[in-house]
Structures are given as structure tokens and as C-alpha cells.
Amino acid sequence: MTPKMNLNLWIRKSHRWISIIFTLTVAANFVALGLGHNILWLNYLPLPPLFLLLFSGLYLFALPYISRRKPS
């Protein structure tokens, strides 16, 4: 397994786990709003995982196009 493949697998696994964290923070936000609590820091809690998902998702999206350009 090449180091590049290992990095791709690591990014793919971390993308999955970050998506779970993001989903839990959004659910916690909805529960707090449903209970009538407007906690400011809880409103901003989903943003860090969202930015990580953005960058890892863009990398995973571009990966097939980048690997296709490599000469054989």
C-alpha cells in the first residue's frame, strides 16, 4: 500500500466520523431549540465539523479526477 493510498483511506475514514459528529451537533442544536434554550455557543458548534467536511469532501470529490490525469 502506497503512502498516498494510506492518506486517501485516512481522509475517507475521518470524513465519515466527522459527518457523524456534525450530525450529532446539529441534532443537539435542534433539541435545545425545541426545549426553548437559545444557547449561543451551541448554535456555532456544528461549524468546525462542517468546515472539515467541506475540505475533506472537496478532496474526495477531486480524487478521481486527479488520479485520472496521472500518466501510466
NUPARO-675637 format. One record per atom (N, C-alpha, C): z, x, y; residue number from 0; residue in one letter. Coordinates in pm, 1 decimal. Each point is the difference from the previous one (the first is absolute). Layout:
residues N
<<Z, X, Y>, NUM, "a">,
...
END
This chain:
residues 72
<<0.0, 84.9, -117.0>, 0, "m">,
<<0.0, -84.9, 117.0>, 0, "m">,
<<0.0, 90.1, 124.2>, 0, "m">,
<<-92.4, -22.5, 86.8>, 1, "t">,
<<-11.3, 82.0, 120.1>, 1, "t">,
<<104.6, -41.0, 102.6>, 1, "t">,
<<32.3, 89.0, 93.2>, 2, "p">,
<<98.1, -37.3, 104.5>, 2, "p">,
<<-46.1, -118.2, 83.9>, 2, "p">,
<<-132.5, -12.1, 19.5>, 3, "k">,
<<-52.1, -112.5, 78.7>, 3, "k">,
<<24.5, -132.0, -73.3>, 3, "k">,
<<-18.9, -0.3, -131.8>, 4, "m">,
<<25.1, -121.4, -78.0>, 4, "m">,
<<148.3, -35.4, 2.2>, 4, "m">,
<<85.1, 102.9, -5.4>, 5, "n">,
<<143.2, -23.9, 4.2>, 5, "n">,
<<39.7, -61.4, 134.3>, 5, "n">,
<<-59.0, 48.2, 109.4>, 6, "l">,
<<27.2, -56.4, 131.7>, 6, "l">,
<<-48.0, -144.6, 8.1>, 6, "l">,
<<-116.2, -28.5, -55.1>, 7, "n">,
<<-52.4, -137.1, 2.1>, 7, "n">,
<<91.2, -95.2, -76.4>, 7, "n">,
<<48.5, 42.8, -115.6>, 8, "l">,
<<90.3, -85.1, -77.5>, 8, "l">,
<<132.5, -20.4, 72.0>, 8, "l">,
<<49.5, 105.3, 65.3>, 9, "w">,
<<125.6, -10.8, 74.2>, 9, "w">,
<<-14.8, -97.4, 116.2>, 9, "w">,
<<-112.0, 8.1, 71.6>, 10, "i">,
<<-23.3, -91.8, 112.5>, 10, "i">,
<<-15.4, -143.3, -50.2>, 10, "i">,
<<-67.8, -17.5, -112.6>, 11, "r">,
<<-18.0, -134.7, -55.3>, 11, "r">,
<<133.9, -61.4, -41.4>, 11, "r">,
<<84.6, 79.1, -67.0>, 12, "k">,
<<131.6, -50.8, -40.9>, 12, "k">,
<<88.8, -29.1, 120.6>, 12, "k">,
<<-1.1, 89.8, 97.7>, 13, "s">,
<<83.2, -23.2, 118.0>, 13, "s">,
<<-50.3, -121.4, 78.4>, 13, "s">,
<<-130.0, -23.6, 1.4>, 14, "h">,
<<-55.6, -117.5, 67.7>, 14, "h">,
<<53.4, -128.2, -64.3>, 14, "h">,
<<7.7, 0.0, -132.6>, 15, "r">,
<<52.8, -117.7, -70.8>, 15, "r">,
<<146.4, -24.1, 33.7>, 15, "r">,
<<81.7, 105.7, -0.5>, 16, "w">,
<<141.8, -15.5, 27.4>, 16, "w">,
<<25.3, -36.8, 144.8>, 16, "w">,
<<-77.5, 55.5, 89.9>, 17, "i">,
<<15.4, -34.9, 141.7>, 17, "i">,
<<-37.5, -146.1, 22.3>, 17, "i">,
<<-97.2, -49.0, -74.7>, 18, "s">,
<<-37.3, -141.1, 15.3>, 18, "s">,
<<113.0, -91.3, -45.9>, 18, "s">,
<<75.1, 40.9, -101.4>, 19, "i">,
<<115.2, -78.1, -44.4>, 19, "i">,
<<108.3, 0.6, 108.1>, 19, "i">,
<<25.1, 117.0, 59.0>, 20, "i">,
<<99.4, 10.4, 107.1>, 20, "i">,
<<-40.8, -85.7, 119.4>, 20, "i">,
<<-129.5, 4.4, 34.9>, 21, "f">,
<<-49.8, -80.1, 111.2>, 21, "f">,
<<19.8, -149.4, -27.0>, 21, "f">,
<<-31.3, -43.0, -121.3>, 22, "t">,
<<15.6, -141.0, -35.0>, 22, "t">,
<<146.0, -43.2, 8.7>, 22, "t">,
<<90.3, 84.7, -45.6>, 23, "l">,
<<142.5, -33.9, 7.2>, 23, "l">,
<<49.6, -7.8, 143.9>, 23, "l">,
<<-47.5, 89.4, 86.5>, 24, "t">,
<<44.1, -5.2, 139.8>, 24, "t">,
<<-53.8, -123.6, 71.0>, 24, "t">,
<<-122.3, -38.9, -31.9>, 25, "v">,
<<-55.8, -122.2, 60.4>, 25, "v">,
<<75.9, -122.7, -51.2>, 25, "v">,
<<32.1, -1.4, -129.3>, 26, "a">,
<<75.9, -112.5, -55.4>, 26, "a">,
<<138.2, -7.9, 63.1>, 26, "a">,
<<64.8, 114.6, 19.6>, 27, "a">,
<<131.6, 0.8, 64.9>, 27, "a">,
<<-10.0, -50.9, 142.8>, 27, "a">,
<<-107.9, 32.1, 65.8>, 28, "n">,
<<-21.2, -47.7, 136.8>, 28, "n">,
<<-12.6, -152.7, 2.3>, 28, "n">,
<<-76.3, -56.7, -92.4>, 29, "f">,
<<-15.5, -145.0, -5.3>, 29, "f">,
<<130.8, -69.8, -36.5>, 29, "f">,
<<75.7, 59.2, -89.6>, 30, "v">,
<<129.0, -59.2, -37.2>, 30, "v">,
<<94.3, -0.4, 119.7>, 30, "v">,
<<5.0, 110.7, 72.4>, 31, "a">,
<<87.7, 7.3, 117.6>, 31, "a">,
<<-42.5, -99.7, 106.2>, 31, "a">,
<<-130.1, -13.7, 22.3>, 32, "l">,
<<-46.8, -98.3, 98.2>, 32, "l">,
<<27.8, -142.3, -46.3>, 32, "l">,
<<-11.0, -23.5, -130.8>, 33, "g">,
<<29.8, -132.7, -53.7>, 33, "g">,
<<145.4, -37.0, 13.5>, 33, "g">,
<<88.0, 99.6, -4.5>, 34, "l">,
<<143.7, -25.0, 15.3>, 34, "l">,
<<41.7, -7.7, 146.2>, 34, "l">,
<<-93.8, 24.7, 89.5>, 35, "g">,
<<30.0, -10.9, 142.0>, 35, "g">,
<<46.1, 129.1, 64.2>, 35, "g">,
<<-9.1, 110.4, -71.6>, 36, "h">,
<<39.5, 129.4, 55.2>, 36, "h">,
<<-123.2, 69.1, 58.4>, 36, "h">,
<<8.0, 35.3, 126.7>, 37, "n">,
<<-109.8, 73.2, 61.3>, 37, "n">,
<<47.3, 143.2, 26.0>, 37, "n">,
<<-8.6, 82.4, -102.6>, 38, "i">,
<<46.0, 138.3, 7.0>, 38, "i">,
<<-119.9, 86.4, 36.8>, 38, "i">,
<<11.1, 67.0, 114.6>, 39, "l">,
<<-114.6, 74.0, 52.3>, 39, "l">,
<<-44.3, 112.6, -91.9>, 39, "l">,
<<94.2, 78.7, -53.0>, 40, "w">,
<<-39.8, 112.5, -83.7>, 40, "w">,
<<-62.9, -47.1, -130.8>, 40, "w">,
<<36.3, -119.8, -44.9>, 41, "l">,
<<-59.6, -53.5, -122.3>, 41, "l">,
<<-144.6, -41.0, 23.1>, 41, "l">,
<<-32.4, -38.1, 123.2>, 42, "n">,
<<-138.1, -34.4, 30.9>, 42, "n">,
<<-91.3, 121.7, -6.9>, 42, "n">,
<<53.2, 116.8, 32.5>, 43, "y">,
<<-79.7, 122.4, -0.5>, 43, "y">,
<<7.1, 76.5, -131.7>, 43, "y">,
<<80.4, -45.3, -92.8>, 44, "l">,
<<18.4, 70.3, -126.6>, 44, "l">,
<<-127.9, 10.7, -84.3>, 44, "l">,
<<-90.0, -98.3, -2.6>, 45, "p">,
<<-121.8, 15.2, -80.5>, 45, "p">,
<<-103.4, 96.7, 58.0>, 45, "p">,
<<16.3, 43.9, 123.4>, 46, "l">,
<<-103.8, 83.2, 61.3>, 46, "l">,
<<-17.1, 138.9, -61.4>, 46, "l">,
<<106.8, 75.8, -28.5>, 47, "p">,
<<-23.5, 131.9, -62.0>, 47, "p">,
<<-73.3, -6.4, -133.7>, 47, "p">,
<<39.5, -90.5, -94.1>, 48, "p">,
<<-79.2, -7.4, -123.0>, 48, "p">,
<<-143.6, -46.9, 25.0>, 48, "p">,
<<-17.8, -83.8, 101.8>, 49, "l">,
<<-134.8, -46.7, 30.0>, 49, "l">,
<<-90.0, 114.0, 44.8>, 49, "l">,
<<52.6, 90.2, 83.8>, 50, "f">,
<<-79.6, 114.1, 43.4>, 50, "f">,
<<-29.8, 94.5, -116.5>, 50, "f">,
<<97.4, 19.0, -89.1>, 51, "l">,
<<-25.4, 82.8, -117.8>, 51, "l">,
<<-106.0, -63.5, -89.3>, 51, "l">,
<<4.6, -131.8, -13.2>, 52, "l">,
<<-102.3, -70.1, -78.2>, 52, "l">,
<<-137.5, 12.8, 64.3>, 52, "l">,
<<-4.1, -0.6, 132.2>, 53, "l">,
<<-127.0, 14.5, 69.9>, 53, "l">,
<<-64.5, 133.9, -33.0>, 53, "l">,
<<76.9, 108.0, 12.7>, 54, "f">,
<<-57.4, 132.1, -22.9>, 54, "f">,
<<-33.2, 25.1, -146.9>, 54, "f">,
<<88.0, -40.5, -90.5>, 55, "s">,
<<-29.8, 20.9, -141.8>, 55, "s">,
<<-113.3, -92.2, -45.8>, 55, "s">,
<<-5.7, -120.1, 54.3>, 56, "g">,
<<-108.3, -91.4, -36.3>, 56, "g">,
<<-134.5, 46.3, 50.5>, 56, "g">,
<<-3.8, 54.9, 120.0>, 57, "l">,
<<-126.1, 54.5, 50.6>, 57, "l">,
<<-45.4, 119.3, -82.5>, 57, "l">,
<<95.2, 83.9, -41.5>, 58, "y">,
<<-35.2, 113.3, -85.9>, 58, "y">,
<<-55.9, -49.1, -133.4>, 58, "y">,
<<66.9, -97.6, -61.8>, 59, "l">,
<<-46.7, -52.1, -127.8>, 59, "l">,
<<-132.9, -72.6, 13.8>, 59, "l">,
<<-23.1, -62.8, 114.1>, 60, "f">,
<<-127.3, -67.0, 23.4>, 60, "f">,
<<-113.8, 101.0, 12.3>, 60, "f">,
<<25.7, 110.7, 67.8>, 61, "a">,
<<-104.7, 99.4, 22.7>, 61, "a">,
<<-19.9, 93.1, -118.9>, 61, "a">,
<<92.1, 2.1, -93.6>, 62, "l">,
<<-5.5, 94.1, -111.7>, 62, "l">,
<<-128.9, -8.3, -81.9>, 62, "l">,
<<-49.3, -116.8, -38.3>, 63, "p">,
<<-125.8, -2.9, -76.9>, 63, "p">,
<<-119.5, 51.5, 80.2>, 63, "p">,
<<-0.8, -24.4, 128.9>, 64, "y">,
<<-110.7, 46.7, 82.4>, 64, "y">,
<<5.2, 150.8, 19.8>, 64, "y">,
<<120.0, 54.5, 11.3>, 65, "i">,
<<14.7, 144.1, 16.3>, 65, "i">,
<<-37.8, 72.1, -128.5>, 65, "i">,
<<44.0, -52.9, -115.0>, 66, "s">,
<<-29.7, 66.0, -127.0>, 66, "s">,
<<-146.8, -12.8, -38.3>, 66, "s">,
<<-67.8, -101.1, 50.8>, 67, "r">,
<<-142.6, -17.9, -30.9>, 67, "r">,
<<-85.4, 104.1, 71.0>, 67, "r">,
<<44.4, 50.0, 114.4>, 68, "r">,
<<-76.7, 95.1, 78.6>, 68, "r">,
<<2.4, 141.0, -56.2>, 68, "r">,
<<95.7, 31.2, -86.5>, 69, "k">,
<<11.1, 134.8, -52.5>, 69, "k">,
<<-121.3, 33.9, -86.8>, 69, "k">,
<<-59.6, 117.0, 19.6>, 70, "p">,
<<-114.0, 37.8, -84.8>, 70, "p">,
<<46.8, 33.7, -141.7>, 70, "p">,
<<-82.6, -27.3, -95.3>, 71, "s">,
<<36.2, 25.2, -141.6>, 71, "s">,
<<-11.6, 144.8, -34.7>, 71, "s">,
END
